[in-house]
Amino acid sequence: MTIVSENVIPGNHGKVFGTNAENRTSLNNIKKAILRIDGIRDVLIDEKVFPIELTVHTNDVVSIKEIQKAAISVGFHLIPKGLFPL
């Protein structure tokens, strides 16, 4: 494991996660829980793909596990997608 694979690094790319949430209320609950974490800048939801994806942008290095724990606290799971190509 590397710092890039275990954390969300600040920048324009963010980190994409798939989720098992299916409705807007659930997605908004996940978004609110993630936004409570220090260092999170914004969370974008893409409902046009399956599974639904959330893109998390940060101002600081934030652990993927911390983001996943926030989603679990509201009853859902987030699975990080692969690394973006450089």
Summary of the structure (lengths in Angstrom):
residues: 86
radius of gyration: 11.8
end to end distance: 18.2
largest distance: 34.4
contacts: 231
relative contact order: 0.29
helix: 29%
strand: 29%
